């Protein structure tokens, strides 16, 4: 399979999900604004969502996919099927227990993760009620991640990439049609999370059946493959998901700031996640199975070349995305969210957070590319050490920035921490001889930076005055924003073409 084509497939599906996600956030911002109820929901949703990224899509996937790939390449189909059955059975039991404990301990979890809410009994009680509804989401989405790991290993990328659309559809339908049936209305958002989890799992099961890999009950926690996955999972939590741990700690800090701070960070994070998902998640998804294959057959040369390809594609696409987020932050926020109860002040506060996030966007995406370089080799020790260092430094920056910069300081600390994480991962890949840069990097980087700078200048002058974006109606802003985005992309693309870049230069096939 052509990896560039696979990237286009996953990115297009992810783009569809992100578009629906923006529509979802438009409805949430318009119907509920940014205040007590939305702060409560975003905290209640962030906790199971964090666990999803830490354990389901993070540590579990990074541990499961390399072992599954090894079994597929070295063991018989019967042994591979036995691994899938045993992992599914053990995972099912663990998730049921986790969901029950999470629902029961909801007050304690809220007190620990958002202690500032305790000063407002109503806000605290609403957050607890929402968390009890949203926490079972970790059960459904972890099984979704399990299914996606199998499908991706068999190069069936489209369905796992499309699945998140269903969660956003659940949000949109709930906010648009059912909010008036709940008291308070924001409670409908929690039920949308639960329903979205059910829908996502239901979509994956038929695809597993077509592969002949739908799990059967076979509870054997002592299975050698299960033991190896569990051994890799614990430390992988830190190595692959350090930014998510930082986001949780940021919620604790933000809970003590002015009302709306959690929501401003959430909306900025949503926009930052747009390119991070399109590029980082998509590239990490297609790289891990092929890297695992090259490691299984001891082809270190192709392993290094595949990492080099991933890094070049990342910089080619992530640098302009980061620049654009920073330059046209207010046009993006005002067009997507500045309606109903989402005020101009909310737009400015969210802009501050988004600009701060954009500083570290390239680092956040690079982590998704560099970490699989270790995990495909089943090396968890090095990323753990790097992750712990990054976490400590990020929290030190939180303490330093929160005073003068408030919520934007928390976003800046996350971004700079991601850059540190990526830098250390890169350094150790080089020191261990895992990654060897291919020729031409200096000229490549200079051309990309030049094209991005030219695009930034064009966007800055084309964006115009901030007051226009805050005062115009959506019928004017939507085409204006579309023109900005397309114009910026055209300037960047034309500059790259003039400098000699061609799409065929980035074509590469996956490991067969």
C-alpha angles and dihedrals in degrees: 000000000000106000093209089055090047089050090051091050095049093041092050091051090045089048089054089051092048092049090053087045091056090048087050092052090046089058093045092049093045097045101035106018119197114306146089098324095045092045088054093049096046090053091046092048096041093061098059089034089054091050088050091056094041101046111010106039094015122041097009096050093044090052099038102046097055092047092045090048090051092051091048092051100038108023135060122268088252092056091047091051091049090053091052092048094048094046091048093050095048091044092051093055093045092050095049090052092046093050093050092048092047093053092047094047096043096120092051092046092052092047091052098042099038106020092162089069090067089078089067110053093193093052091045093050092048091051091051092050091050093046091054089057097043100041096080086063087084089064095054098039094048090056087047089054090049091053092045091053090057094045093048092049087057089047093250095138103152102073096047089048092050096046097084089062088075093061090053091047088053090053094047095049092045096048095042100045113015109037093097090059094064133069111242093022092222088068087079089071091064092053089048088060091052093047092046091055092054092049094049093052092046090056095054100051098070090050090055089049091055089055091048089240103110103137124251125201110274110146108195113140089177094062106128093235093049091050092051092049092050090048091053096042101065099060092032088070090073097037099054105027107038093125090057092053087051090051090055091050088047088058089056091052093043092052088070094051129083119305109274096035093110090049094048090053091046095053091046090048090052091056092045090050090056096077092027089061096041093052114015100040093039095049093044090051095054096038100053099063093046093045089050090051093050090048091049091055093039095240099152094167094059089041091059093043092052091052089049090052091050093050094049094049089047095054092042091058106023099054095060090042092055092046093049093049090054097044100044098029095126096046089051095048096042093048095047104034114011097103137100111351094356100099134202088256089055089051093053093046091049090048091057091055094045094051089050092049092049090063090068102032095105090051092050091053094043090056088061089056101039099044094061086057086072101032095052085060090048089243108145101155098075097048089047093056090047091046094053091049091049093049093052093047092046092054090048088054090048090058091046097046104036094075100056099024102032112194092356089060089059090053092048092052090053092051096046090045090055090052090052091048092051092046093053093045090052092048093052093045087057095044092051092049092240095122125040115181115235120231122280102042097130095054091043093054094046092052093048093049092047092051091047092050091051090049091050092054092049093049093047094055094040095050094068126187123356093223091062091058091048094047105038124092124248092256088064099036099050096059090039091054091045088053091050093050095044092043092051091048090049093052092048094045094046091050092051091049090051089051091054104263117148130182092233089062089070098047114123136161126231123243108277 
